[in-house]
Amino acid sequence: MALEIWFYIVDDTTIQKLSEAPHLLEDFLEDKPAVPGPNHRNVDMFHFILNGTDGPVSGVKGIFHGLDAPFAIAIGEEPAAALPSEITRQLLKALRKLDETTIRKRWSQLIRRRGLVEDENEPGLDEDEKKRRRARRAEEEADRYFHQSFADLTQLCEQAVGQNQGLMWTSG
């Protein structure tokens, strides 16, 4: 089972309190609405789609490259961290630059680069096999998972920013 990352809206005061008393985290999270994010198997894909590169990037855009990034506030020994309200505003600006076309283009580029989809131009393939591979690539490129995930995270950031709050994430 993949470890999912869950995002929560939280105010800066609570982030500070939880960072100083992480034993309160479990009680705090009880009955809190959360938005799912990447899991440990695809966090690198989220990073690539947000940034257009596999390499490290500076600032909040590196959130998926290392969920223990220096701009995040660690909360206890558990895999939990938070972004204060100001950093959440920066993340929202980065997410708003991702439109449907950019997400689709980067996802398509990523699956081709990683060989996750078969090449229909491989020498020696008959026309039926080429059609099958083209159809499979089109299906892979139309996958709505990343579109929906980024839309959900953008909406959560908008809500947090609108309330002058930050974000926290946990794995579970």
Phi and psi restraints in degrees (value plus and minus 20) as a CYANA .aco file:
   2 ALA   PHI     -98.0   -58.0
   2 ALA   PSI     120.5   160.5
   3 LEU   PHI     -99.4   -59.4
   3 LEU   PSI      92.8   132.8
   4 GLU   PHI    -103.1   -63.1
   4 GLU   PSI     130.4   170.4
   5 ILE   PHI    -122.9   -82.9
   5 ILE   PSI     111.5   151.5
   6 TRP   PHI    -136.1   -96.1
   6 TRP   PSI     112.9   152.9
   7 PHE   PHI    -125.4   -85.4
   7 PHE   PSI     120.9   160.9
   8 TYR   PHI    -153.3  -113.3
   8 TYR   PSI     128.9   168.9
   9 ILE   PHI    -105.2   -65.2
   9 ILE   PSI     114.9   154.9
  10 VAL   PHI    -172.7  -132.7
  10 VAL   PSI     125.0   165.0
  11 ASP   PHI    -102.6   -62.6
  11 ASP   PSI     139.3   179.3
  12 ASP   PHI     -80.1   -40.1
  12 ASP   PSI     -56.5   -16.5
  13 THR   PHI     -84.4   -44.4
  13 THR   PSI     -62.6   -22.6
  14 THR   PHI     -87.7   -47.7
  14 THR   PSI     -57.9   -17.9
  15 ILE   PHI     -77.7   -37.7
  15 ILE   PSI     -67.5   -27.5
  16 GLN   PHI     -81.7   -41.7
  16 GLN   PSI     -64.9   -24.9
  17 LYS   PHI     -81.2   -41.2
  17 LYS   PSI     -64.7   -24.7
  18 LEU   PHI     -89.4   -49.4
  18 LEU   PSI     -53.0   -13.0
  19 SER   PHI     -87.7   -47.7
  19 SER   PSI     -49.4    -9.4
  20 GLU   PHI    -107.7   -67.7
  20 GLU   PSI     -44.5    -4.5
  21 ALA   PHI    -157.4  -117.4
  21 ALA   PSI      49.8    89.8
  22 PRO   PHI     -82.6   -42.6
  22 PRO   PSI     -37.8     2.2
  23 HIS   PHI     -84.5   -44.5
  23 HIS   PSI     -34.8     5.2
  24 LEU   PHI    -104.6   -64.6
  24 LEU   PSI     -27.9    12.1
  25 LEU   PHI     -78.5   -38.5
  25 LEU   PSI     -68.3   -28.3
  26 GLU   PHI     -78.8   -38.8
  26 GLU   PSI     -65.2   -25.2
  27 ASP   PHI     -84.9   -44.9
  27 ASP   PSI     -59.5   -19.5
  28 PHE   PHI     -81.2   -41.2
  28 PHE   PSI     -61.5   -21.5
  29 LEU   PHI     -95.8   -55.8
  29 LEU   PSI     -35.8     4.2
  30 GLU   PHI     -78.0   -38.0
  30 GLU   PSI     105.1   145.1
  31 ASP   PHI      44.7    84.7
  31 ASP   PSI      -2.1    37.9
  32 LYS   PHI    -109.4   -69.4
  32 LYS   PSI     115.1   155.1
  33 PRO   PHI     -89.1   -49.1
  33 PRO   PSI     123.1   163.1
  34 ALA   PHI    -155.1  -115.1
  34 ALA   PSI     136.0   176.0
  35 VAL   PHI    -135.6   -95.6
  35 VAL   PSI     109.0   149.0
  36 PRO   PHI     -92.5   -52.5
  36 PRO   PSI     125.4   165.4
  37 GLY   PHI    -137.7   -97.7
  37 GLY   PSI    -171.8  -131.8
  38 PRO   PHI     -89.7   -49.7
  38 PRO   PSI     147.8   187.8
  39 ASN   PHI    -132.6   -92.6
  39 ASN   PSI     155.2   195.2
  40 HIS   PHI     -82.7   -42.7
  40 HIS   PSI     -37.5     2.5
  41 ARG   PHI    -105.5   -65.5
  41 ARG   PSI     -40.3    -0.3
  42 ASN   PHI    -147.9  -107.9
  42 ASN   PSI      -6.3    33.7
  43 VAL   PHI     -80.2   -40.2
  43 VAL   PSI     -54.4   -14.4
  44 ASP   PHI     -87.1   -47.1
  44 ASP   PSI     -50.6   -10.6
  45 MET   PHI     -89.6   -49.6
  45 MET   PSI     -59.9   -19.9
  46 PHE   PHI     -80.9   -40.9
  46 PHE   PSI     -62.0   -22.0
  47 HIS   PHI     -80.0   -40.0
  47 HIS   PSI     -67.6   -27.6
  48 PHE   PHI     -83.0   -43.0
  48 PHE   PSI     -63.8   -23.8
  49 ILE   PHI     -84.7   -44.7
  49 ILE   PSI     -60.0   -20.0
  50 LEU   PHI     -87.9   -47.9
  50 LEU   PSI     -56.7   -16.7
  51 ASN   PHI    -134.6   -94.6
  51 ASN   PSI     -36.4     3.6
  52 GLY   PHI      54.8    94.8
  52 GLY   PSI      -2.5    37.5
  53 THR   PHI    -170.4  -130.4
  53 THR   PSI     133.8   173.8
  54 ASP   PHI    -104.7   -64.7
  54 ASP   PSI     -42.9    -2.9
  55 GLY   PHI     -94.4   -54.4
  55 GLY   PSI     147.4   187.4
  56 PRO   PHI     -84.6   -44.6
  56 PRO   PSI     129.1   169.1
  57 VAL   PHI    -148.9  -108.9
  57 VAL   PSI     138.8   178.8
  58 SER   PHI    -110.4   -70.4
  58 SER   PSI     138.8   178.8
  59 GLY   PHI      52.5    92.5
  59 GLY   PSI    -183.4  -143.4
  60 VAL   PHI     -84.4   -44.4
  60 VAL   PSI     -41.3    -1.3
  61 LYS   PHI     -85.1   -45.1
  61 LYS   PSI     -32.5     7.5
  62 GLY   PHI    -107.2   -67.2
  62 GLY   PSI      -7.7    32.3
  63 ILE   PHI     -74.6   -34.6
  63 ILE   PSI     -58.4   -18.4
  64 PHE   PHI    -109.0   -69.0
  64 PHE   PSI     -30.9     9.1
  65 HIS   PHI     -97.4   -57.4
  65 HIS   PSI     -51.5   -11.5
  66 GLY   PHI    -176.2  -136.2
  66 GLY   PSI      85.0   125.0
  67 LEU   PHI     -91.1   -51.1
  67 LEU   PSI     -19.3    20.7
  68 ASP   PHI    -128.5   -88.5
  68 ASP   PSI      12.7    52.7
  69 ALA   PHI     -78.9   -38.9
  69 ALA   PSI     135.0   175.0
  70 PRO   PHI     -84.8   -44.8
  70 PRO   PSI     -40.9    -0.9
  71 PHE   PHI    -103.0   -63.0
  71 PHE   PSI     -28.8    11.2
  72 ALA   PHI    -113.7   -73.7
  72 ALA   PSI     131.2   171.2
  73 ILE   PHI    -120.3   -80.3
  73 ILE   PSI      97.8   137.8
  74 ALA   PHI     -90.2   -50.2
  74 ALA   PSI     124.4   164.4
  75 ILE   PHI    -146.0  -106.0
  75 ILE   PSI      78.1   118.1
  76 GLY   PHI      48.8    88.8
  76 GLY   PSI    -188.3  -148.3
  77 GLU   PHI     -98.4   -58.4
  77 GLU   PSI     -46.3    -6.3
  78 GLU   PHI     -87.2   -47.2
  78 GLU   PSI     137.1   177.1
  79 PRO   PHI     -92.6   -52.6
  79 PRO   PSI      57.1    97.1
  80 ALA   PHI    -155.7  -115.7
  80 ALA   PSI     122.2   162.2
  81 ALA   PHI    -174.9  -134.9
  81 ALA   PSI     148.0   188.0
  82 ALA   PHI    -163.1  -123.1
  82 ALA   PSI     134.3   174.3
  83 LEU   PHI    -132.2   -92.2
  83 LEU   PSI     103.0   143.0
  84 PRO   PHI     -85.2   -45.2
  84 PRO   PSI     149.5   189.5
  85 SER   PHI     -75.9   -35.9
  85 SER   PSI     -61.4   -21.4
  86 GLU   PHI     -83.4   -43.4
  86 GLU   PSI     -62.0   -22.0
  87 ILE   PHI     -89.8   -49.8
  87 ILE   PSI     -54.8   -14.8
  88 THR   PHI     -82.6   -42.6
  88 THR   PSI     -57.1   -17.1
  89 ARG   PHI     -81.1   -41.1
  89 ARG   PSI     -61.3   -21.3
  90 GLN   PHI     -85.3   -45.3
  90 GLN   PSI     -60.6   -20.6
  91 LEU   PHI     -83.2   -43.2
  91 LEU   PSI     -61.9   -21.9
  92 LEU   PHI     -79.4   -39.4
  92 LEU   PSI     -62.3   -22.3
  93 LYS   PHI     -79.6   -39.6
  93 LYS   PSI     -62.7   -22.7
  94 ALA   PHI     -86.1   -46.1
  94 ALA   PSI     -62.0   -22.0
  95 LEU   PHI     -86.9   -46.9
  95 LEU   PSI     -55.5   -15.5
  96 ARG   PHI     -86.4   -46.4
  96 ARG   PSI     -39.2     0.8
  97 LYS   PHI     -98.2   -58.2
  97 LYS   PSI     -30.8     9.2
  98 LEU   PHI    -109.8   -69.8
  98 LEU   PSI      87.5   127.5
  99 ASP   PHI    -121.7   -81.7
  99 ASP   PSI     154.7   194.7
 100 GLU   PHI     -74.4   -34.4
 100 GLU   PSI     -62.5   -22.5
 101 THR   PHI     -85.1   -45.1
 101 THR   PSI     -64.0   -24.0
 102 THR   PHI     -84.3   -44.3
 102 THR   PSI     -64.7   -24.7
 103 ILE   PHI     -80.8   -40.8
 103 ILE   PSI     -67.5   -27.5
 104 ARG   PHI     -82.3   -42.3
 104 ARG   PSI     -63.8   -23.8
 105 LYS   PHI     -83.9   -43.9
 105 LYS   PSI     -65.7   -25.7
 106 ARG   PHI     -89.2   -49.2
 106 ARG   PSI     -58.3   -18.3
 107 TRP   PHI     -83.4   -43.4
 107 TRP   PSI     -65.2   -25.2
 108 SER   PHI     -80.4   -40.4
 108 SER   PSI     -65.0   -25.0
 109 GLN   PHI     -82.2   -42.2
 109 GLN   PSI     -62.7   -22.7
 110 LEU   PHI     -84.9   -44.9
 110 LEU   PSI     -65.8   -25.8
 111 ILE   PHI     -88.5   -48.5
 111 ILE   PSI     -52.4   -12.4
 112 ARG   PHI     -90.8   -50.8
 112 ARG   PSI     -64.6   -24.6
 113 ARG   PHI     -81.7   -41.7
 113 ARG   PSI     -55.3   -15.3
 114 ARG   PHI    -110.8   -70.8
 114 ARG   PSI     -19.2    20.8
 115 GLY   PHI      48.2    88.2
 115 GLY   PSI       7.9    47.9
 116 LEU   PHI    -100.0   -60.0
 116 LEU   PSI     -27.8    12.2
 117 VAL   PHI    -154.2  -114.2
 117 VAL   PSI     122.5   162.5
 118 GLU   PHI     -94.7   -54.7
 118 GLU   PSI     124.1   164.1
 119 ASP   PHI    -102.5   -62.5
 119 ASP   PSI     100.0   140.0
 120 GLU   PHI     -96.9   -56.9
 120 GLU   PSI     -28.5    11.5
 121 ASN   PHI    -117.2   -77.2
 121 ASN   PSI     -11.2    28.8
 122 GLU   PHI     -80.7   -40.7
 122 GLU   PSI     113.2   153.2
 123 PRO   PHI     -80.5   -40.5
 123 PRO   PSI     123.9   163.9
 124 GLY   PHI      68.5   108.5
 124 GLY   PSI     -17.4    22.6
 125 LEU   PHI    -104.4   -64.4
 125 LEU   PSI     120.5   160.5
 126 ASP   PHI     -99.5   -59.5
 126 ASP   PSI     148.2   188.2
 127 GLU   PHI     -81.4   -41.4
 127 GLU   PSI     -57.3   -17.3
 128 ASP   PHI     -82.8   -42.8
 128 ASP   PSI     -62.7   -22.7
 129 GLU   PHI     -87.3   -47.3
 129 GLU   PSI     -58.5   -18.5
 130 LYS   PHI     -82.3   -42.3
 130 LYS   PSI     -62.7   -22.7
 131 LYS   PHI     -84.0   -44.0
 131 LYS   PSI     -62.6   -22.6
 132 ARG   PHI     -81.2   -41.2
 132 ARG   PSI     -63.8   -23.8
 133 ARG   PHI     -87.8   -47.8
 133 ARG   PSI     -58.9   -18.9
 134 ARG   PHI     -82.9   -42.9
 134 ARG   PSI     -62.5   -22.5
 135 ALA   PHI     -84.6   -44.6
 135 ALA   PSI     -61.6   -21.6
 136 ARG   PHI     -84.1   -44.1
 136 ARG   PSI     -62.1   -22.1
 137 ARG   PHI     -83.7   -43.7
 137 ARG   PSI     -63.5   -23.5
 138 ALA   PHI     -80.9   -40.9
 138 ALA   PSI     -59.7   -19.7
 139 GLU   PHI     -84.8   -44.8
 139 GLU   PSI     -65.2   -25.2
 140 GLU   PHI     -81.8   -41.8
 140 GLU   PSI     -63.6   -23.6
 141 GLU   PHI     -89.3   -49.3
 141 GLU   PSI     -42.8    -2.8
 142 ALA   PHI    -108.8   -68.8
 142 ALA   PSI     -20.3    19.7
 143 ASP   PHI     -73.8   -33.8
 143 ASP   PSI     105.9   145.9
 144 ARG   PHI    -108.9   -68.9
 144 ARG   PSI     -24.5    15.5
 145 TYR   PHI     -75.3   -35.3
 145 TYR   PSI     -71.3   -31.3
 146 PHE   PHI     -90.3   -50.3
 146 PHE   PSI     -57.4   -17.4
 147 HIS   PHI     -78.2   -38.2
 147 HIS   PSI     -69.2   -29.2
 148 GLN   PHI     -87.4   -47.4
 148 GLN   PSI     -60.4   -20.4
 149 SER   PHI     -82.4   -42.4
 149 SER   PSI     -65.5   -25.5
 150 PHE   PHI     -89.3   -49.3
 150 PHE   PSI     -55.7   -15.7
 151 ALA   PHI     -83.6   -43.6
 151 ALA   PSI     -63.2   -23.2
 152 ASP   PHI     -84.4   -44.4
 152 ASP   PSI     -63.3   -23.3
 153 LEU   PHI     -87.0   -47.0
 153 LEU   PSI     -58.8   -18.8
 154 THR   PHI     -82.2   -42.2
 154 THR   PSI     -64.4   -24.4
 155 GLN   PHI     -82.6   -42.6
 155 GLN   PSI     -60.8   -20.8
 156 LEU   PHI     -84.0   -44.0
 156 LEU   PSI     -62.7   -22.7
 157 CYS   PHI     -82.8   -42.8
 157 CYS   PSI     -61.8   -21.8
 158 GLU   PHI     -80.2   -40.2
 158 GLU   PSI     -62.7   -22.7
 159 GLN   PHI     -85.0   -45.0
 159 GLN   PSI     -64.6   -24.6
 160 ALA   PHI     -82.4   -42.4
 160 ALA   PSI     -67.4   -27.4
 161 VAL   PHI     -82.7   -42.7
 161 VAL   PSI     -60.4   -20.4
 162 GLY   PHI     -81.4   -41.4
 162 GLY   PSI     -46.0    -6.0
 163 GLN   PHI    -122.0   -82.0
 163 GLN   PSI     -11.6    28.4
 164 ASN   PHI      33.1    73.1
 164 ASN   PSI      27.7    67.7
 165 GLN   PHI    -143.7  -103.7
 165 GLN   PSI     156.6   196.6
 166 GLY   PHI    -134.2   -94.2
 166 GLY   PSI    -186.8  -146.8
 167 LEU   PHI    -145.0  -105.0
 167 LEU   PSI     128.3   168.3
 168 MET   PHI    -149.0  -109.0
 168 MET   PSI     128.1   168.1
 169 TRP   PHI    -152.5  -112.5
 169 TRP   PSI     128.6   168.6
 170 THR   PHI    -155.6  -115.6
 170 THR   PSI     141.9   181.9
 171 SER   PHI    -127.7   -87.7
 171 SER   PSI     126.2   166.2
